């Protein structure tokens, strides 16, 4: 299917799913470190697939890549700048120990901001996420061109924010594929014909050398208002492996 850009929910794309519908176990613990952005009907991406997968963003990082200080908890899918999830039916679980996240490790490290600042950052991100979620539930779309302290301060929108880009298409390039972290998750470069033109793409690969399928990209600003929270801007790219039942995400930084 062609790349698809969505500005609102559809029958196959559901923003801000309930945490009970997303996480298969340890729901509150998952929700402490992870933000459910949207759910996607796999049948929309391929006629061979069934069920739903979830696109999730971690609250971290801030001032560095996620996972850079927690090496002892890395797995095949959770490494610096990469976070993966096991798909269990129509729900998922983090593909690592929660101590993959710096907050759960609870130790100050020169490579990261002090724990006290990180705890405050978590509070701010969760608050920003709830503001966006409430606005979406009220209006059916998002407009984060203004960054309010409360939902009531939103003004009438002049345009709607993109909720997902490249849905069902090809992965867009960026620093996620060339920022010195290819040793974490193997990434294969290729040249394809897209819309009649040659295009260089990068594709992460499974531990046994198969290509992941690109799902789409979501701007973390839109769903969690990181500017309001004092964090850096990033697009989160999502990939899916139907064999090992893994959703893999990585982050392209502005």
N, C-alpha and C positions, 0 to 999 in steps of 0.2 A: 504494500500500500504506500501511497505518497505521504510525505511529511505532513503533519497536521498540527495546526496551532489552535489552541482552545482558550477562550476567555471566560467560559462558564462551564458548569457541569453538564454532563450528558448521561444517557443511559449506560454508557460504558466507561465513563470517567467521573468519579465521585470525589470532590475535594473534601478535606477535613472529615475523614471517617472517624467513627467512635473507636476509642482505644480497645474496647472489648471485642470489636470486630476485626482488629488488626493483629493483636498479639495473642499467641496461643497459650502462653504461660507467663508467670511472673509479671502480670500486667502493670502493676504500679511501678515495679522496678524498671521495666522497659520505658514506661512513660516519663520517668525521671530524666533519662538521658536522650530520649528519641521523640521526634515530632512526626506524627502521621500526617503526611501532606495530601495524599490522594490514593484512591483504589482504582484499578483498571481491570476490566473484563478481558481476559487473555484471548477470548474468541475474536475480539476486535482486531487483535494484532496478527493472529494466524488461525485459519480454519482448523488446524490440527491441535490447537490448544483449548483447554477448558479450565474454568475456575477463575479466581481473582488473585491478583498480586497487589502489594501495597508499596507505595513510594514513600520513603521515610527519610527524614533528615536528622542527623545528630545535633544536639545543642552545641557541642564543641565542633570546631576549635575556635580559639581566639589567640592571635599572635603566633600561631604555628599550625602545622598540619595535624589533624586528628591522628592519634596513635604513635606520635613520635617519642613519647616518654614512657611507653608501656610495652616495651619489646617482649617481655616474658608472657604476655597475653595475646600475642599475634597468632593468627591462624592462616589458613590458605585464602581466606576471604576478608579478613580484618587486618590491615597493615597500614602504614603511613599513607594518608590521603585516600584510603579505600575502606568502605564499610559494607559488609555483606550480611545477608539474612537467609536462613533456611525457610523454605516454603513448606508449611505443614497444612495440607488441605487448603482452605481459603484464608489461612492466617500465617503468621511467621514468628520466628524468634531470631534474636541476634546470633550471628555465627561466631561468637566468642564469649569469653567471660566478660561481665560488665566492667571489670577492672581494665579492659582495653581503653576505657575513657579515663582521662586524667583525674576527673573529680572523684571517681570511685576509688582510684589508687590512693588519693588523699595525702600525697606527699609533695612538698614544694620541690621544684626542679628549676634550674637556671634556664632550661629550654622553654619554659612555660611561665605564664603570669602567676603571681602568688595565689595560693588557694583561696584566701579571703576575697580577692578580686574575682576569681573564677566563680565562686559561689554567688556573688552578686550578679555576675554576667548571666548565670543560669536563671536567676529570678527574672532578670530583664527580658531574656529571650522567651521564657514561658509566658510572661505577661504580654509581650508583643504578639505571640502566637494566638493567645486568647482574644486579643483585640481584633486581629485579622479574621479569626474564625467567627466571632460574633458579627462582624461586619458582613462577612459572606452569607451567613445564615439570614441576615436581615435583607440583603440586597441581591444575592445570587451572583455576585461578581465582586472583584476587589479593585480598589483604587488606592494605591499607596504613594501617590505623588506628594501627598501631605502626610506627615508623620505625627499623629496626634498623641496626646497623653491618655486620652480616653476615646471610646468609640463615638461619643456624642459630638466630638470636634471634627469629624469627617465632614467635608463640604460636598455639595453636589458634584459628581464626577464629570470631567470633560472627556475622559477616555477610560477604558477598562484595561487592567493589567493582564498580561499573558499568564495563564495558569500552567500551561505546559507547551513546550515547543518541540518540534521534530518528532511528534508522536508517530511511531511506526515507520520512521524514516531511517536516515543514516546519522551516525554520531558526528556532531560538529566538532571542529578542531579547537585547540586552545592549549593553555599551559598545563592542563591536566595530563596531557599525553607526552609532555617534553620537559617536565620540571625536575628531572633527575630521580624519579621514583619508579622507573620502569622495572627495577630489580624487585620491587614489592609485588606487583602483579604483572605478568608478561603482557606486553602490548605489541600488536602486529600492525605495521603500516602497510597500506595498500592504495592503489590508484584504481578508481572505478569511474564509470560513466554515469553521471547524475544530471538529469535535465539537459542531456545532450552535450555535456561538457565533462572533461576529465576533472576529477576531484580527489585530492589526497585525504584519506581517512585513517583513523587509528581505531583499533578494535582490541579490547582486552581479551585474554584467552584463559580458559579453564586450566587447572593444574595438569590435565592430560592433553592439553594442546588444542582444544576446540575453541571456536569463536563464540563469544557471547552475542546475544541479539540485543541491539539497541532498542530501548523503550521510549526514551524521551528525556528532556531536560527541564528542570524547574528552577526558577530564580528564588533563592532563599530569602531575599529581601521581601518578596511579596507575601510569603506565608508567615514569616516570623518577625518582620520589621527590624532587621538587625541594625539598621541605621539608628533607629530609636534606641536600640540596646547598646550601641557603641562598638559593634563588631564590624568585620570586614565583609565586603560583598562577594558573593559566590553563586555560580550556577552549579546545581547538583545534577549530574548525568546518571541515568539508570540503565542497567543492562540485565538481561535475564538468560538463564541457562535452564531449559526444560528437562535436561537429563538429570543433573544433580539437584534440580529444584532450588536454585539460588537466585536471589535478586542481589545484584552488585551495584554499588554506587561509588562515584568519585566526584571530585570537586575542582571546578575551574575558577581560579581566583581573579578578581579584578584588581 
